[in-house]
């Protein structure tokens, strides 16, 4: 179960996200598990950190309809541009990217699609 309080704490600690954008993220999170189940994919919400060089994972959902690619939770972990370039492209430009190569926090090579949450 995704805890909205954890999302709020991570955003306040690591990001410059404004309250109105945080509310949009909290609304998206309400459907994160359903999205993960429908797509049979792990879903994450990453936010750019205050310094703008890294991102932090503030929410995740693993599919119950298929096997997760992850063995451990990654909420609160950092994402780095060298491993997940599509995430940073999306965060900086507001444009989506589909079927890009990425390396997970667990060191696995995966195919990743990224879509911005716009406020």
C-alpha positions in Angstrom: 0.0 0.0 0.0 1.3 3.4 -1.0 1.5 5.8 1.9 0.8 9.4 1.1 2.6 10.6 4.2 5.9 9.0 3.0 5.5 10.7 -0.4 5.0 14.1 1.3 8.0 13.6 3.6 10.3 12.6 0.7 9.1 15.6 -1.4 9.7 18.0 1.5 13.1 16.6 2.3 14.6 16.2 -1.2 12.6 18.3 -3.7 11.3 21.8 -4.5 7.9 20.5 -5.4 5.1 23.0 -4.6 2.0 22.1 -2.7 -0.3 22.2 -5.7 2.0 19.8 -7.6 2.2 17.5 -4.6 -1.6 17.2 -4.6 -1.5 16.2 -8.3 1.1 13.5 -7.5 -1.0 12.3 -4.6 -4.0 11.9 -7.0 -1.9 10.0 -9.5 -0.7 7.7 -6.8 -4.3 6.6 -6.1 -4.2 4.7 -9.4 -0.6 3.5 -9.4 -1.4 -0.1 -8.3 -4.1 -0.5 -10.9 -1.7 0.9 -13.6 1.0 -1.6 -12.5 -1.5 -4.5 -12.6 -2.9 -3.5 -16.0 0.5 -3.0 -17.6 2.1 -5.9 -15.8 5.0 -3.6 -15.0 6.7 -1.9 -12.1 5.6 1.7 -11.9 7.6 4.5 -10.2 7.2 8.2 -9.6 10.6 10.0 -9.5 11.0 13.6 -8.6 14.0 15.9 -9.4 16.0 16.6 -6.3 16.7 20.2 -5.1 20.2 20.4 -6.7 18.7 19.2 -10.0 21.3 16.5 -10.7 19.6 13.4 -9.3 16.1 12.2 -8.7 14.4 10.4 -5.8 11.8 7.7 -6.1 8.8 8.8 -4.1 6.3 6.1 -4.9 6.2 2.7 -6.5 3.8 -0.1 -7.4 4.7 -3.7 -8.3 2.3 -5.7 -10.4 0.3 -8.4 -8.7 -0.6 -9.8 -12.2 3.0 -10.8 -13.0 6.4 -11.1 -11.4 8.1 -7.9 -10.2 11.6 -7.1 -11.6 12.6 -5.9 -8.1 13.4 -7.8 -5.0 13.5 -4.8 -2.7 11.5 -1.6 -2.4 13.1 1.5 -4.0 11.0 4.3 -2.5 13.5 6.8 -1.0 16.3 5.6 -3.3 18.1 7.9 -5.7 18.0 7.7 -9.5 21.0 8.8 -11.5 21.1 10.1 -15.0 23.8 7.8 -16.2 21.5 4.8 -15.3 18.1 6.2 -16.2 18.6 8.9 -18.9 14.9 8.8 -20.0 13.8 9.8 -16.5 15.9 12.9 -16.6 15.0 13.8 -20.2 11.3 13.6 -19.1 11.9 15.6 -15.9 13.7 18.4 -17.7 11.7 18.6 -20.9 8.2 17.4 -19.9 8.3 15.0 -22.9 7.7 11.3 -22.8 10.1 8.6 -23.9 9.2 5.0 -24.6 11.2 1.7 -24.7 14.6 3.1 -23.5 17.4 1.1 -21.8 17.9 1.7 -18.1 19.7 0.2 -15.2 17.7 -0.4 -12.0 18.8 0.4 -8.5 19.5 -3.4 -8.3 21.8 -3.3 -11.3 19.5 -5.0 -13.8 19.2 -3.8 -17.4 15.6 -3.1 -18.2 13.4 -1.5 -20.9 11.9 1.7 -19.5 9.1 4.0 -20.7 8.7 7.4 -19.0 5.7 9.8 -19.0 5.7 13.1 -17.2 3.1 14.0 -14.5 2.3 17.6 -15.4 1.1 20.2 -12.8 
